[in-house]
């Protein structure tokens, strides 16, 4: 139950906002929620404002998982308002066999940080677990040491925390090698697998011809001895492997006997000392069964793997999870290849994994894309099996819904040029911090005769502009050179003349600002108070949304989000 203590109310409202939107709310949003429900507190506005900052700090100190659990325990109604089943049934199809809850998993490889392509499975799994109740397992699939980046273990966890996924437990496959070895022993004993020492080219020829290799007919005892020899470092890389007995006559060669374990001599694994590693199809089946996974959502490029894995399930007599395969999602405009990203970082082409030209989640975060926008975009894409192209515009539209109500407005003047306005007396412009929320206050800009304007605004022939929140300016041209004259304060006159509205800055006091875009840097000037928005998304009027990345004596660095 929600208590009546104002700080408790503020804490729970801030907590609900953080869980719902995947970030830390602004004080105004939290105060508005509380005041709306408890108008009697309006007379205590100053004290409530101070308490709100403390409550928000308390929420910020919690991890994403802790926020969800705390909200569920302390305010069940608020929790249900976010995660009620009907919210998701509108956009996602029901999962069969989910009546008693679900156990689902997200299984990235720690080769680098997560990127936008990972977000689809991550978000859809998360929503289904919240819809039906159950467990959400993060499984780090790191049994190929050639693809492991030691730093990626933490990067993956950080990216998942940013997305706000409700992970209930984490397992790392390299720590489970003894389990896989024991299961392999059991499978060989059951006659479902064998150790193959054939030359790889010979095996491929026999496989294509639908013929068994000589090793397939060995006894269980012989195979167990060879399996132990593999574990005892008796074979070098390429000399032996464990293969699953499948259907040699299957029309698809991929469904004929396929490998389950291999010997790898190098490179060393960052977490374990091992010589024999399971391949994906074996370790996935083992973990899905042992961890109780009930439903698997993955791309249709895994359909062949699903069919291979059926053989392993059948050999063990295990129940197969419910599978949903979605279509491929083509993503253009950013680099997603981990190897290409790493090469570019090492060569200095990219500044790091959060370089905004990359498609990593941390690059999106640096630009000011919210995790909720990513989740919403993935839910909109859904589980369809048709191949699609990912729409950045759709993601930006989702993000705009979230940032537009909270982003304060400021002026940024790219490539500024100074102009004197003839006939204009000193004016004080009173511009709202947010056009839909007067309670946030105003920005004051002082005009003293000259202004800084964007150089690109003035094509020859332009007759009138309106300086936003200030006054109108008449422009006359003499051999390509403009002259500016005060033309009154009437907004109606500007509209009648179809005058462009232009952002501006006083000549004195503007702050250097670099706007970093995916195409390059834009140098300019901005209002000094932009520095107070460090880490937040603002809207540079007539330019677009941007996240303030740095603020110091040298000026402001902002990362362009979208228009």
VEXDREN-2710 file (C-alpha; in Angstrom, 1 decimal):
% VEXDREN-2710
k/r/px/py/pz
1/UNK/0.0/0.0/0.0
2/UNK/1.2/3.5/-0.7
3/UNK/1.8/5.5/2.5
4/UNK/0.8/9.1/3.1
5/UNK/4.3/10.3/3.8
6/UNK/5.2/12.9/1.0
7/UNK/8.7/11.5/0.5
8/UNK/7.2/8.0/0.3
9/UNK/4.7/9.1/-2.3
10/UNK/7.5/10.9/-4.3
11/UNK/9.7/7.8/-4.1
12/UNK/7.1/5.5/-5.4
13/UNK/6.1/7.9/-8.2
14/UNK/9.7/8.3/-9.2
15/UNK/10.1/4.5/-9.0
16/UNK/7.1/3.9/-11.3
17/UNK/8.4/6.5/-13.8
18/UNK/11.9/5.0/-13.8
19/UNK/10.6/1.4/-14.3
20/UNK/8.1/2.5/-17.0
21/UNK/10.4/4.7/-19.0
22/UNK/13.8/3.1/-18.3
23/UNK/15.6/6.1/-17.0
24/UNK/15.7/8.5/-14.1
25/UNK/12.7/11.0/-14.1
26/UNK/13.0/14.8/-13.8
27/UNK/11.7/16.3/-10.6
28/UNK/8.9/18.2/-12.3
29/UNK/7.4/15.0/-13.7
30/UNK/7.4/13.3/-10.2
31/UNK/6.1/16.4/-8.5
32/UNK/3.3/16.7/-11.0
33/UNK/2.2/13.1/-10.4
34/UNK/2.1/13.6/-6.7
35/UNK/0.4/17.0/-6.8
36/UNK/-2.2/15.7/-9.2
37/UNK/-3.1/12.9/-6.8
38/UNK/-2.7/14.9/-3.6
39/UNK/-3.7/18.6/-4.3
40/UNK/-3.4/19.2/-0.5
41/UNK/0.4/19.2/-0.9
42/UNK/0.4/22.2/-3.3
43/UNK/0.7/24.5/-0.3
44/UNK/4.0/22.8/0.6
45/UNK/5.5/23.1/-2.9
46/UNK/9.0/24.2/-1.7
47/UNK/9.3/21.3/0.7
48/UNK/7.9/18.8/-1.8
49/UNK/10.5/20.0/-4.3
50/UNK/13.4/19.3/-1.9
51/UNK/12.0/15.9/-1.0
52/UNK/11.5/15.0/-4.7
53/UNK/15.3/15.4/-5.3
54/UNK/16.0/13.1/-2.4
55/UNK/13.5/10.5/-3.6
56/UNK/14.9/10.6/-7.2
57/UNK/18.4/10.1/-5.8
58/UNK/17.2/7.0/-3.9
59/UNK/15.7/5.6/-7.1
60/UNK/18.8/6.3/-9.0
61/UNK/20.8/4.3/-6.5
62/UNK/18.9/1.2/-7.4
63/UNK/19.7/-1.1/-10.3
64/UNK/17.1/-1.7/-13.0
65/UNK/16.2/-5.1/-11.5
66/UNK/15.9/-3.7/-8.0
67/UNK/13.6/-1.0/-9.2
68/UNK/11.2/-3.5/-10.7
69/UNK/11.3/-5.8/-7.7
70/UNK/10.8/-2.8/-5.2
71/UNK/7.9/-1.5/-7.2
72/UNK/6.3/-4.9/-7.4
73/UNK/6.5/-5.4/-3.6
74/UNK/5.8/-1.9/-2.3
75/UNK/3.2/-0.7/-4.9
76/UNK/1.6/-3.7/-6.7
77/UNK/-1.0/-1.5/-8.3
78/UNK/1.6/0.7/-9.9
79/UNK/3.5/-2.4/-11.1
80/UNK/0.4/-3.9/-12.6
81/UNK/-0.4/-0.6/-14.4
82/UNK/2.9/-1.0/-16.3
83/UNK/3.1/-4.7/-16.8
84/UNK/-0.6/-5.7/-17.1
85/UNK/-1.1/-8.4/-19.7
86/UNK/-3.5/-6.5/-21.9
87/UNK/-0.8/-3.9/-22.7
88/UNK/1.2/-6.4/-24.7
89/UNK/-1.5/-8.6/-26.2
90/UNK/-2.5/-5.8/-28.5
91/UNK/0.8/-6.0/-30.3
92/UNK/2.3/-9.5/-29.6
93/UNK/0.7/-12.8/-30.4
94/UNK/0.0/-15.2/-27.6
95/UNK/2.5/-18.0/-26.8
96/UNK/1.0/-21.4/-26.7
97/UNK/1.7/-23.4/-23.5
98/UNK/2.2/-20.3/-21.4
99/UNK/-0.7/-20.8/-19.0
100/UNK/1.6/-21.6/-16.1
101/UNK/4.2/-19.0/-16.9
102/UNK/7.2/-19.0/-19.1
103/UNK/11.0/-19.5/-18.8
104/UNK/12.8/-17.6/-21.5
105/UNK/16.4/-16.8/-22.3
106/UNK/18.5/-14.2/-24.0
107/UNK/21.8/-15.7/-25.1
108/UNK/24.4/-13.3/-26.5
109/UNK/28.0/-14.2/-27.3
110/UNK/30.6/-12.0/-25.4
111/UNK/32.4/-10.9/-28.6
112/UNK/31.6/-7.2/-28.0
113/UNK/28.8/-5.0/-26.6
114/UNK/25.2/-5.5/-27.7
115/UNK/23.9/-3.7/-30.8
116/UNK/20.5/-2.8/-32.1
117/UNK/20.2/-6.2/-33.8
118/UNK/20.3/-7.9/-30.4
119/UNK/17.6/-5.7/-29.0
120/UNK/14.7/-7.5/-30.8
121/UNK/15.1/-10.9/-29.1
122/UNK/16.1/-9.2/-25.8
123/UNK/13.0/-7.0/-25.7
124/UNK/10.4/-9.5/-27.0
125/UNK/11.6/-12.1/-24.4
126/UNK/11.4/-9.5/-21.7
127/UNK/7.8/-8.5/-22.5
128/UNK/6.6/-12.1/-22.7
129/UNK/8.1/-12.9/-19.3
130/UNK/6.4/-9.8/-17.8
131/UNK/3.2/-10.7/-19.6
132/UNK/2.9/-14.3/-18.4
133/UNK/5.2/-14.3/-15.4
134/UNK/8.2/-16.5/-14.9
135/UNK/11.9/-16.4/-15.3
136/UNK/14.2/-14.6/-17.7
137/UNK/17.7/-16.1/-18.0
138/UNK/20.7/-14.3/-19.4
139/UNK/23.0/-17.0/-20.8
140/UNK/26.4/-15.9/-21.9
141/UNK/27.4/-18.3/-24.7
142/UNK/31.2/-18.2/-24.6
143/UNK/32.2/-21.7/-25.6
144/UNK/34.1/-20.5/-28.7
145/UNK/37.3/-18.9/-27.3
146/UNK/38.1/-17.5/-30.7
147/UNK/35.1/-15.2/-30.4
148/UNK/35.4/-14.1/-26.8
149/UNK/36.4/-10.5/-25.8
150/UNK/37.2/-10.6/-22.0
151/UNK/35.8/-7.0/-21.6
152/UNK/32.5/-8.0/-23.3
153/UNK/31.3/-9.9/-20.2
154/UNK/30.7/-6.7/-18.4
155/UNK/29.7/-4.7/-21.4
156/UNK/26.9/-7.1/-22.1
157/UNK/25.6/-6.8/-18.5
158/UNK/25.8/-3.0/-18.7
159/UNK/23.9/-3.0/-22.0
160/UNK/21.2/-5.2/-20.5
161/UNK/20.9/-3.0/-17.4
162/UNK/20.5/0.0/-19.8
163/UNK/17.7/-1.7/-21.6
164/UNK/16.0/-2.4/-18.3
165/UNK/15.5/-6.1/-18.9
166/UNK/14.0/-8.1/-16.1
167/UNK/16.8/-10.7/-15.9
168/UNK/16.2/-13.1/-13.0
169/UNK/19.4/-15.2/-13.3
170/UNK/22.6/-15.3/-15.3
171/UNK/24.6/-18.3/-16.4
172/UNK/27.9/-18.5/-18.2
173/UNK/28.4/-21.5/-20.4
174/UNK/32.2/-21.7/-20.0
175/UNK/31.6/-22.4/-16.3
176/UNK/29.3/-25.3/-17.2
177/UNK/31.8/-27.4/-19.2
178/UNK/31.8/-30.3/-16.7
179/UNK/28.0/-30.5/-17.1
180/UNK/28.3/-30.7/-20.9
181/UNK/31.1/-33.4/-20.6
182/UNK/28.9/-35.5/-18.4
183/UNK/25.9/-35.2/-20.8
184/UNK/28.2/-36.1/-23.7
185/UNK/29.2/-39.3/-21.9
186/UNK/25.5/-40.1/-21.3
187/UNK/24.7/-39.5/-25.0
188/UNK/27.5/-41.7/-26.2
189/UNK/26.3/-44.4/-23.7
190/UNK/22.8/-44.1/-25.2
191/UNK/24.2/-44.6/-28.7
192/UNK/23.2/-41.1/-29.8
193/UNK/26.8/-39.9/-30.5
194/UNK/30.2/-41.1/-31.5
195/UNK/33.8/-39.9/-31.6
196/UNK/34.9/-39.4/-35.2
197/UNK/38.6/-39.4/-36.1
198/UNK/38.1/-39.3/-39.9
199/UNK/39.8/-36.7/-42.1
200/UNK/37.4/-33.8/-42.5
201/UNK/37.4/-34.0/-46.3
202/UNK/36.6/-37.7/-46.3
203/UNK/33.8/-37.2/-43.8
204/UNK/32.2/-34.5/-46.0
205/UNK/32.4/-36.7/-49.1
206/UNK/30.7/-39.6/-47.2
207/UNK/28.1/-37.2/-45.7
208/UNK/27.2/-35.8/-49.2
209/UNK/26.9/-39.4/-50.4
210/UNK/24.6/-40.3/-47.5
211/UNK/27.0/-42.8/-46.3
212/UNK/28.2/-43.5/-42.7
213/UNK/31.8/-42.8/-41.8
214/UNK/33.8/-45.8/-40.4
215/UNK/33.7/-44.3/-36.9
216/UNK/29.9/-44.4/-36.7
217/UNK/29.8/-48.2/-36.2
218/UNK/32.2/-48.3/-33.3
219/UNK/31.0/-49.7/-30.0
220/UNK/29.9/-47.6/-27.1
221/UNK/33.0/-48.8/-25.2
222/UNK/35.3/-47.7/-28.0
223/UNK/33.6/-44.3/-28.2
224/UNK/33.9/-43.8/-24.5
225/UNK/37.6/-44.5/-24.5
226/UNK/38.1/-42.1/-27.4
227/UNK/36.0/-39.5/-25.7
228/UNK/38.2/-39.7/-22.6
229/UNK/41.2/-39.5/-24.8
230/UNK/39.8/-36.2/-26.2
231/UNK/39.4/-34.9/-22.6
232/UNK/42.9/-36.0/-21.7
233/UNK/44.5/-34.0/-24.4
234/UNK/45.2/-37.1/-26.5
235/UNK/44.1/-35.4/-29.7
236/UNK/45.1/-32.1/-31.4
237/UNK/42.8/-29.7/-33.0
238/UNK/41.1/-31.2/-36.0
239/UNK/42.0/-34.8/-35.2
240/UNK/38.8/-35.8/-33.4
241/UNK/35.3/-34.6/-32.8
242/UNK/32.0/-35.9/-31.3
243/UNK/29.2/-36.2/-33.8
244/UNK/25.5/-36.6/-33.2
245/UNK/23.8/-39.5/-34.9
246/UNK/21.2/-37.9/-37.1
247/UNK/19.5/-39.0/-40.4
248/UNK/22.0/-40.0/-43.0
249/UNK/19.3/-40.1/-45.6
250/UNK/17.8/-36.7/-44.9
251/UNK/17.3/-34.6/-48.0
252/UNK/19.1/-31.7/-46.3
253/UNK/22.8/-32.5/-45.8
254/UNK/22.8/-30.2/-42.7
255/UNK/20.5/-32.7/-41.0
256/UNK/22.9/-35.6/-41.4
257/UNK/25.4/-36.4/-38.7
258/UNK/26.7/-33.1/-37.3
259/UNK/29.4/-32.1/-34.7
260/UNK/28.7/-31.6/-31.0
261/UNK/32.2/-31.3/-29.5
262/UNK/35.6/-30.3/-30.9
263/UNK/39.2/-29.9/-29.9
264/UNK/40.6/-26.4/-29.8
265/UNK/44.3/-25.8/-29.1
266/UNK/44.2/-21.9/-29.2
267/UNK/43.6/-19.3/-28.2
268/UNK/43.3/-19.7/-24.4
269/UNK/39.9/-19.0/-22.9
270/UNK/39.8/-16.0/-20.5
271/UNK/37.8/-17.9/-17.9
272/UNK/38.7/-21.5/-18.1
273/UNK/41.4/-23.9/-19.0
274/UNK/39.9/-26.3/-21.5
275/UNK/40.8/-28.4/-24.6
276/UNK/37.4/-29.7/-25.6
277/UNK/34.5/-27.3/-26.2
278/UNK/30.8/-28.0/-27.1
279/UNK/29.4/-26.6/-30.2
280/UNK/26.3/-24.4/-30.1
281/UNK/23.7/-27.0/-30.9
282/UNK/24.7/-29.2/-28.0
283/UNK/25.2/-26.6/-25.3
284/UNK/22.0/-24.8/-26.2
285/UNK/20.0/-28.0/-25.9
286/UNK/21.7/-29.0/-22.7
287/UNK/21.1/-25.6/-21.1
288/UNK/17.5/-25.1/-22.4
289/UNK/16.6/-28.4/-20.8
290/UNK/18.5/-28.1/-17.6
291/UNK/17.4/-24.5/-17.0
292/UNK/13.8/-25.3/-17.8
293/UNK/13.4/-23.0/-20.8
294/UNK/9.8/-23.3/-22.1
295/UNK/9.8/-20.9/-25.0
296/UNK/12.6/-19.8/-27.4
297/UNK/12.3/-16.7/-29.6
298/UNK/15.0/-16.4/-32.3
299/UNK/15.5/-15.5/-36.0
300/UNK/14.5/-17.9/-38.7
301/UNK/18.1/-18.2/-39.7
302/UNK/18.1/-20.7/-36.7
303/UNK/15.4/-22.9/-38.2
304/UNK/18.0/-25.4/-39.4
305/UNK/19.5/-25.4/-35.9
306/UNK/16.1/-26.1/-34.4
307/UNK/15.8/-29.2/-36.6
308/UNK/19.3/-30.4/-35.7
309/UNK/18.6/-29.9/-32.0
310/UNK/15.5/-32.1/-32.3
311/UNK/17.8/-35.1/-32.8
312/UNK/19.5/-34.3/-29.5
313/UNK/16.2/-33.9/-27.7
314/UNK/15.0/-37.2/-29.1
315/UNK/18.2/-39.1/-28.1
316/UNK/17.8/-37.9/-24.5
317/UNK/14.0/-38.2/-24.4
318/UNK/13.6/-34.6/-23.3
319/UNK/10.7/-32.3/-24.0
320/UNK/11.3/-29.7/-26.7
321/UNK/10.5/-26.0/-25.9
322/UNK/8.0/-24.0/-28.0
323/UNK/9.9/-22.2/-30.8
324/UNK/9.0/-18.9/-32.5
325/UNK/11.2/-17.9/-35.4
326/UNK/11.0/-14.3/-36.7
327/UNK/12.1/-12.9/-40.0
328/UNK/15.5/-11.3/-40.7
329/UNK/15.8/-7.6/-39.8
330/UNK/18.1/-5.7/-42.2
331/UNK/19.7/-2.7/-40.6
332/UNK/21.4/0.0/-42.7
333/UNK/23.2/3.2/-41.8
334/UNK/25.5/1.9/-39.0
335/UNK/28.3/-0.6/-38.5
336/UNK/27.2/-3.7/-36.7
337/UNK/30.0/-6.2/-37.4
338/UNK/32.0/-6.6/-34.1
339/UNK/35.2/-7.4/-36.0
340/UNK/34.8/-4.3/-38.1
341/UNK/34.0/-2.1/-35.1
342/UNK/37.0/-3.5/-33.2
343/UNK/39.3/-2.9/-36.2
344/UNK/38.0/0.7/-36.6
345/UNK/38.5/1.4/-32.9
346/UNK/42.0/0.0/-32.9
347/UNK/42.9/2.0/-36.0
348/UNK/41.4/5.2/-34.6
349/UNK/38.5/5.4/-37.1
350/UNK/36.1/5.2/-34.2
351/UNK/36.5/6.8/-30.8
352/UNK/35.2/3.7/-29.0
353/UNK/32.3/1.3/-28.7
354/UNK/29.9/4.2/-28.2
355/UNK/31.0/6.1/-31.3
356/UNK/27.6/7.3/-32.7
357/UNK/28.4/6.0/-36.2
358/UNK/28.1/2.5/-34.7
359/UNK/25.0/0.5/-34.1
360/UNK/25.8/-0.5/-30.5
361/UNK/23.2/0.2/-27.8
362/UNK/25.8/2.3/-26.0
363/UNK/26.2/4.4/-29.1
364/UNK/22.4/4.9/-29.2
365/UNK/22.5/5.8/-25.5
366/UNK/25.2/8.4/-26.1
367/UNK/23.0/10.0/-28.8
368/UNK/20.1/10.3/-26.4
369/UNK/18.0/7.3/-27.6
370/UNK/16.1/6.0/-24.6
371/UNK/15.9/2.3/-23.9
372/UNK/12.1/2.5/-23.8
373/UNK/12.1/3.8/-27.4
374/UNK/14.3/0.8/-28.4
375/UNK/11.9/-1.6/-26.7
376/UNK/8.8/0.0/-28.2
377/UNK/10.3/-0.1/-31.7
378/UNK/11.1/-3.8/-31.3
379/UNK/7.6/-4.5/-30.0
380/UNK/6.2/-2.7/-33.0
381/UNK/8.3/-4.9/-35.3
382/UNK/7.0/-8.0/-33.4
383/UNK/7.4/-11.7/-34.3
384/UNK/6.5/-11.7/-38.0
385/UNK/8.4/-14.2/-40.1
386/UNK/8.6/-11.8/-43.1
387/UNK/12.1/-10.3/-43.7
388/UNK/12.0/-6.5/-43.0
389/UNK/14.3/-3.5/-43.1
390/UNK/14.7/-1.8/-39.7
391/UNK/13.3/1.8/-39.8
392/UNK/15.4/4.3/-38.0
393/UNK/12.5/6.8/-38.5
394/UNK/10.3/4.5/-36.5
395/UNK/12.8/4.4/-33.7
396/UNK/13.2/8.1/-33.8
397/UNK/9.4/8.6/-33.7
398/UNK/9.2/6.4/-30.6
399/UNK/12.0/8.3/-29.0
400/UNK/10.5/11.6/-29.9
401/UNK/7.3/10.7/-28.0
402/UNK/9.5/10.2/-24.9
403/UNK/11.9/13.1/-25.1
404/UNK/9.7/15.8/-26.5
405/UNK/7.6/16.3/-23.3
406/UNK/10.8/16.5/-21.1
407/UNK/13.5/18.1/-23.2
408/UNK/14.1/21.8/-22.5
409/UNK/14.4/24.1/-25.4
410/UNK/17.5/26.2/-26.2
411/UNK/19.0/28.1/-29.2
412/UNK/22.1/26.7/-31.0
413/UNK/23.4/28.8/-33.9
414/UNK/25.6/26.8/-36.3
415/UNK/28.4/28.6/-38.2
416/UNK/27.3/31.9/-36.7
417/UNK/27.7/35.3/-38.3
418/UNK/27.0/38.7/-36.6
419/UNK/24.5/41.2/-37.9
420/UNK/23.5/44.6/-36.7
421/UNK/19.7/45.3/-36.7
422/UNK/19.1/48.9/-37.6
423/UNK/16.4/50.8/-35.8
424/UNK/16.0/48.2/-33.1
425/UNK/16.0/49.3/-29.5
426/UNK/17.3/47.0/-26.8
427/UNK/14.9/44.1/-26.2
428/UNK/14.7/41.3/-23.7
429/UNK/13.4/38.0/-25.1
430/UNK/11.5/35.8/-22.7
431/UNK/11.6/32.3/-24.2
432/UNK/9.9/29.3/-22.5
433/UNK/12.1/26.4/-21.4
434/UNK/9.3/24.2/-22.6
435/UNK/6.4/25.4/-24.7
436/UNK/3.9/23.0/-23.0
437/UNK/5.0/23.5/-19.4
438/UNK/5.1/27.1/-18.2
439/UNK/6.1/25.9/-14.7
440/UNK/9.6/25.2/-15.9
441/UNK/10.2/28.8/-16.3
442/UNK/11.8/31.0/-19.0
443/UNK/15.2/31.7/-20.6
444/UNK/16.1/35.4/-20.8
445/UNK/18.1/36.6/-23.9
446/UNK/19.2/40.2/-24.1
447/UNK/19.3/42.0/-27.5
448/UNK/21.6/45.0/-27.6
449/UNK/21.7/45.9/-31.3
450/UNK/23.5/43.0/-32.9
451/UNK/22.7/39.3/-33.1
452/UNK/24.4/36.0/-34.1
453/UNK/22.5/34.1/-36.8
454/UNK/23.1/30.9/-38.8
455/UNK/25.1/31.7/-41.9
456/UNK/23.1/29.3/-44.1
457/UNK/19.8/31.0/-43.4
458/UNK/20.2/33.8/-45.8
459/UNK/19.6/33.1/-49.5
460/UNK/19.6/36.3/-51.6
461/UNK/16.1/37.5/-52.1
462/UNK/14.8/36.8/-48.6
463/UNK/12.8/39.8/-47.5
464/UNK/11.8/39.1/-43.9
465/UNK/12.7/36.8/-41.0
466/UNK/11.4/36.6/-37.5
467/UNK/14.0/36.2/-34.7
468/UNK/12.3/33.6/-32.5
469/UNK/10.7/35.1/-29.4
470/UNK/12.0/38.5/-30.3
471/UNK/10.9/40.6/-33.3
472/UNK/10.7/40.8/-37.1
473/UNK/13.5/41.9/-39.3
474/UNK/13.3/43.3/-42.8
475/UNK/16.2/42.4/-45.2
476/UNK/17.4/44.4/-48.1
477/UNK/20.0/43.3/-50.5
478/UNK/22.8/45.2/-52.2
479/UNK/25.0/43.2/-54.6
480/UNK/24.5/40.1/-52.5
481/UNK/25.0/41.8/-49.2
482/UNK/22.1/41.8/-46.7
483/UNK/21.1/44.8/-44.5
484/UNK/18.8/44.2/-41.5
485/UNK/16.2/46.6/-40.3
486/UNK/13.8/46.3/-37.3
487/UNK/10.3/45.5/-38.7
488/UNK/8.1/45.4/-35.6
489/UNK/7.1/42.8/-33.0
490/UNK/3.9/41.5/-34.6
491/UNK/3.9/37.7/-35.0
492/UNK/0.9/38.1/-37.2
493/UNK/2.8/40.3/-39.6
494/UNK/5.6/37.7/-39.8
495/UNK/3.1/35.0/-40.6
496/UNK/1.4/37.1/-43.2
497/UNK/4.8/37.6/-44.9
498/UNK/5.6/33.9/-44.5
499/UNK/8.8/34.9/-42.8
500/UNK/11.1/32.1/-41.7
501/UNK/11.5/31.9/-37.9
502/UNK/15.2/31.9/-37.1
503/UNK/17.0/31.1/-33.9
504/UNK/19.5/33.7/-32.7
505/UNK/21.9/34.6/-29.9
506/UNK/23.2/37.8/-28.3
507/UNK/26.7/38.7/-29.5
508/UNK/28.0/38.7/-26.0
509/UNK/27.9/35.7/-23.6
510/UNK/27.2/32.9/-26.1
511/UNK/29.0/29.6/-25.3
512/UNK/31.0/27.6/-27.9
513/UNK/29.2/24.4/-28.8
514/UNK/30.1/21.5/-31.0
515/UNK/27.2/19.4/-32.3
516/UNK/28.5/15.9/-33.2
517/UNK/26.5/14.1/-35.8
518/UNK/26.9/10.8/-37.7
519/UNK/28.2/12.8/-40.7
520/UNK/30.6/15.0/-38.7
521/UNK/30.9/17.9/-36.4
522/UNK/29.0/21.2/-36.6
523/UNK/30.6/24.1/-34.8
524/UNK/28.6/26.9/-33.4
525/UNK/27.4/28.7/-30.3
526/UNK/24.6/28.1/-27.8
527/UNK/23.0/29.6/-24.7
528/UNK/25.2/29.4/-21.7
529/UNK/22.6/27.5/-19.6
530/UNK/22.8/24.5/-21.9
531/UNK/25.8/23.5/-19.7
532/UNK/23.3/22.8/-16.8
533/UNK/21.7/20.0/-18.9
534/UNK/24.8/17.7/-18.8
535/UNK/23.7/14.1/-19.5
536/UNK/20.2/15.1/-20.6
537/UNK/18.5/15.5/-24.0
538/UNK/17.6/19.0/-25.0
539/UNK/16.0/20.4/-28.1
540/UNK/18.0/22.9/-30.1
541/UNK/15.1/24.8/-31.7
542/UNK/15.0/24.5/-35.5
543/UNK/17.9/22.0/-35.3
544/UNK/16.8/18.9/-33.4
545/UNK/17.2/17.0/-30.2
546/UNK/20.7/16.5/-28.8
547/UNK/22.2/14.9/-25.7
548/UNK/24.6/17.1/-23.8
549/UNK/27.8/15.0/-23.5
550/UNK/30.3/17.5/-22.0
551/UNK/30.3/20.9/-20.6
552/UNK/33.4/22.8/-19.4
553/UNK/35.5/25.9/-19.9
554/UNK/36.1/25.0/-23.6
555/UNK/32.4/24.9/-24.2
556/UNK/29.6/22.4/-24.8
557/UNK/29.8/19.1/-26.7
558/UNK/26.4/17.7/-27.8
559/UNK/25.5/14.6/-29.7
560/UNK/22.8/14.9/-32.3
561/UNK/19.8/12.6/-31.5
562/UNK/17.3/13.2/-34.3
563/UNK/15.0/15.9/-35.5
END
